[in-house]
Amino acid sequence: MKQLILFSLITACLISCKSSVENSSNENLVTSNENLVNSKENLAIVKKYLLAVENNDTATMDSLMADNYKGYGPSIGDSASKMEALENWKYNMTNFYESIKYTRYQNIAVTVKEGEEAEPGEWVSNWAYCTIKYKDGRGPVYVWVNAVYKIENGKIVKSRTFYNEADVLRQLGYHVQ
């Protein structure tokens, strides 16, 4: 009988600890039914944006970016407004890239609530394996890219992009001394 009581107490403690850890680690995330509609719409916006990137369709990219858009990355100091991002994209596609293809990717939508260490809002995270071909015959380059997009009123207002720049340069034949 003592073993049964001890087992019951340990089980109850483990269940209550698991619940409190799950709740505290996800306290800034909202997954209610009302957010499912936003999540589906936000996922569709990012998917449309990624297709526009692949197709070098800057008109669609422009239509999906808010006027106050700000893009960051891949380096800490990198940032660009909507106009700068579109001009950079046009320049790079005209002068450097033959193509950029998302050979596989996964998107996930999440709503972040108010929080001291979090930026609240609707977000879509994209984890992608990209193949980049260059006009000068170098490459192709294969790279994992992570980008997160903040969506407001059906537009991308912010993005943060991360990838291993050193690996891209290594694949292009550069050497670090």
C-alpha positions in Angstrom: 0.0 0.0 0.0 2.9 2.4 0.8 4.4 1.8 -2.6 1.1 2.5 -4.3 0.7 5.8 -2.4 4.3 6.8 -3.1 3.8 6.0 -6.8 0.6 8.0 -6.9 2.4 11.0 -5.3 5.3 10.9 -7.7 3.0 10.6 -10.7 0.9 13.5 -9.5 4.1 15.7 -9.0 5.4 14.8 -12.4 2.1 15.6 -14.1 1.8 18.9 -12.3 5.5 19.8 -13.0 5.1 19.0 -16.7 1.9 21.1 -17.0 3.5 24.1 -15.3 6.7 23.9 -17.4 4.6 23.6 -20.6 2.5 26.6 -19.6 5.4 28.8 -18.6 7.5 28.1 -21.6 4.6 28.9 -23.9 3.1 31.8 -22.1 3.9 34.2 -24.9 2.3 32.0 -27.6 -1.4 32.0 -28.4 -3.0 29.1 -30.3 -6.7 29.8 -30.0 -9.2 29.1 -32.8 -9.5 32.8 -33.6 -5.8 32.9 -34.5 -6.1 29.9 -36.8 -7.7 32.0 -39.5 -4.9 34.6 -39.2 -2.4 31.8 -39.2 -3.7 30.4 -42.5 -3.8 33.8 -44.1 -0.3 34.7 -42.8 1.1 31.4 -44.1 -0.5 32.1 -47.5 1.1 35.6 -47.6 4.6 34.2 -46.9 4.1 31.3 -49.4 3.1 33.9 -52.1 6.1 36.0 -51.1 8.5 33.1 -51.4 7.1 32.2 -54.9 7.6 35.9 -55.9 11.2 35.6 -54.8 11.7 32.5 -56.9 10.1 34.1 -59.9 11.8 37.4 -59.5 8.4 39.0 -59.3 9.2 42.3 -57.6 5.7 43.6 -58.2 4.2 40.9 -56.1 6.9 41.3 -53.5 6.1 45.0 -53.4 2.4 44.3 -53.0 3.0 42.0 -50.0 5.4 44.4 -48.1 3.9 47.1 -46.0 5.1 50.7 -46.7 6.8 50.7 -43.3 8.5 47.4 -44.0 12.0 46.9 -42.4 14.2 43.9 -43.3 17.1 42.8 -41.1 20.0 40.3 -41.7 21.8 38.2 -42.3 24.4 40.2 -40.4 23.7 42.2 -37.2 24.0 45.6 -38.8 22.1 44.8 -42.0 18.8 46.5 -42.5 16.7 47.8 -45.4 13.5 49.7 -45.9 10.9 48.5 -48.4 12.3 50.6 -51.2 15.9 49.6 -50.4 15.0 45.9 -50.2 13.3 46.0 -53.6 16.0 48.0 -55.3 18.7 45.6 -53.8 16.7 42.6 -55.0 16.3 44.0 -58.5 20.0 44.9 -58.7 21.1 41.4 -57.5 18.8 39.6 -59.8 19.9 41.7 -62.8 23.6 41.5 -62.0 24.4 38.4 -59.9 21.7 35.7 -59.5 20.5 33.5 -62.3 18.0 31.9 -60.0 17.0 31.2 -56.4 15.0 28.1 -55.7 13.5 26.9 -52.5 14.0 23.2 -53.0 12.3 22.4 -49.7 10.9 24.5 -46.9 8.6 24.5 -43.9 6.5 27.4 -42.6 4.9 27.8 -39.2 2.7 30.6 -38.0 2.5 31.8 -34.4 1.0 34.7 -32.4 3.2 36.2 -29.8 1.4 38.0 -27.0 2.7 40.9 -25.0 5.9 40.1 -23.2 9.0 41.8 -21.8 11.4 39.8 -24.0 9.2 39.2 -27.0 8.0 41.3 -29.9 4.2 40.8 -29.9 2.3 40.1 -33.1 1.6 37.7 -35.8 4.7 35.9 -37.1 5.6 33.3 -39.8 8.8 31.4 -39.5 10.3 29.9 -42.7 13.1 27.3 -42.7 14.3 26.6 -46.2 16.9 24.8 -48.2 17.9 27.1 -51.1 19.8 26.6 -54.3 21.3 29.7 -55.8 22.8 29.9 -59.3 24.9 32.8 -60.4 25.0 34.4 -63.8 28.8 34.2 -64.0 28.7 30.4 -63.8 29.8 30.1 -60.2 27.9 27.7 -57.9 25.4 26.6 -57.5 25.4 27.4 -53.8 23.3 25.3 -51.4 22.3 27.0 -48.2 19.9 26.6 -45.3 18.0 29.9 -44.7 15.8 30.9 -41.8 13.6 33.9 -42.1 10.8 35.2 -39.8 8.2 37.5 -41.1 5.9 39.8 -39.0 2.5 40.2 -40.6 0.1 43.1 -39.9 -3.1 43.8 -41.8 -2.2 41.3 -44.5 1.3 42.8 -45.2 4.8 41.9 -44.2 6.1 44.7 -41.9 9.3 43.1 -40.7 11.6 40.3 -41.7 14.8 38.8 -40.1 16.9 36.5 -42.3 19.7 34.3 -41.1 22.1 32.1 -43.0 25.7 31.1 -43.0 27.4 33.7 -45.1 30.8 32.1 -44.6 29.6 28.8 -46.0 28.1 30.6 -49.1 31.5 32.3 -49.7 33.3 29.0 -49.2 31.1 27.4 -51.8 31.9 30.2 -54.2 35.7 29.5 -53.8 36.7 32.1 -51.2 39.2 31.2 -48.5 39.5 32.7 -45.1 43.1 33.3 -44.1 
